[in-house]
């Protein structure tokens, strides 16, 4: 089954284009997809926090350092997903 092309485009933007999707956290591979529930509302802000967590970065640490990244990632979510809030079921891509 093919995933949501909007979400696939979002991942292409934030993962490939910007380098935010996951890494090694506490010695284990981590990816933003691992943090998304099966259903329920997901805000752009929540998704951005999950991107930071998947990278092993505290999303609230060093706000001056990270705010520019957060704003760009939030904008990408809204641009690709078409809304500030979507159901988690829409956050399934080809690689999910």
Secondary structure as UniProt FT lines:
FT   HELIX           5..11
FT   HELIX           12..17
FT   STRAND          22..25
FT   TURN            26..27
FT   STRAND          28..31
FT   HELIX           32..35
FT   STRAND          41..43
FT   HELIX           44..55
FT   TURN            59..60
FT   HELIX           63..81
FT   STRAND          85..87
FT   HELIX           88..90
FT   TURN            94..95
//
